[in-house]
Amino acid sequence: MIAPRTLGRSGIAVSAMGLGCWAIGGPFWDRGGWMGYGAVDDAESRRALARALELGVTLLDTASVYGCGHSESLIGEVIAGRREQVVIVDKIGYAFDVAKREVIGPDPSPAGIRASCESTLSRLRTDYVDILQLHLFDLPIEQTLEVQSVLDSLVREGKIRHHGWCSEDPEATARFAEGSPHASLTTVLLNVLEGDARSLAVADRFDLGVTVRRPLCMGLLTGTLDASTKLAPNDMRVRFGWNLQSGKQAAQLTKLGRIAEVLRTGGRTLAQGAIGWLWARHPRLVPVPGFKSVAQVEENAGALRFGALPESAMREIDALLGHSPRL
């Protein structure tokens, strides 16, 4: 069993893998198109969340905009009476219509940030969030630092314990980390098929925790997608032009074919190997794979038993892909 991680200078200990709770929010509408991963079954989502807690997963990573509040509401139901068992990383920065499940747009104003925080606490049925991140990746740094002052106030008021920003620009991440001792978490997009690891050096410099988004490459690393797969019309991968027969996704499937058996080292599934690759990649990384079912949670959490991929497997993957994953 792989040891828990500490989320940087926050000092908060979490399971080495968390749950990415975007998919369970269900589809929602944003700027003329669907977001999310298609239809979900709320009862199955509740069972999956509860099963994750039974299996030792303690980090839940969500955002107010996921399902326009629906992901948070489901989490609030499941953690009622056991709030102290979980660490919640949440993200705010968008205004939306809950009833219509439609995003209105970004709102980084002080009043908007405060209102978003209060709504998040209400949906989660809690009086604090462990780490609250600004969800606006490309907000100008000066405006972001204004938001940071509001987040600092929320720390002082006890409504959040620490905060962070989802920017993946290393210079901007450093500026944010310098701006407050409460800035304790950043995010990277990284998996064995794609990503940008530049912000890891910043995380080391400022002792930041690091959550990993798209650790399973939006499903490609689960082994459940191939050239014949048909995605639902309300799955955002359709909106983003996914093509499993040609182009980027087809090329990624070809790469996966080269390394699949190495990822399965020691009896792992593909998904477990992909998570193990991240643990071997850097000690700060906490993957937060998404899920829509109990079976997916059980498979992903099974990676905790195996731990990081061995060094020999990492070197073999480097050779097969023609690159090195090391900083």
Secondary structure as UniProt FT lines:
FT   STRAND          5..6
FT   TURN            9..10
FT   STRAND          13..14
FT   STRAND          19..20
FT   HELIX           23..25
FT   STRAND          28..30
FT   TURN            31..32
FT   STRAND          33..35
FT   HELIX           42..54
FT   TURN            55..56
FT   STRAND          59..61
FT   TURN            64..69
FT   HELIX           70..79
FT   TURN            80..81
FT   HELIX           83..85
FT   STRAND          87..92
FT   STRAND          94..97
FT   TURN            98..101
FT   STRAND          102..106
FT   HELIX           110..124
FT   STRAND          129..134
FT   TURN            137..138
FT   HELIX           141..156
FT   TURN            157..158
FT   STRAND          160..165
FT   HELIX           170..179
FT   TURN            181..182
FT   STRAND          183..191
FT   TURN            192..193
FT   STRAND          194..195
FT   HELIX           199..206
FT   STRAND          208..213
FT   TURN            215..216
FT   HELIX           217..222
FT   TURN            227..228
FT   TURN            233..234
FT   HELIX           236..239
FT   TURN            240..241
FT   HELIX           248..263
FT   HELIX           265..267
FT   HELIX           270..281
FT   TURN            283..284
FT   STRAND          285..287
FT   HELIX           294..301
FT   HELIX           303..306
FT   HELIX           311..321
//
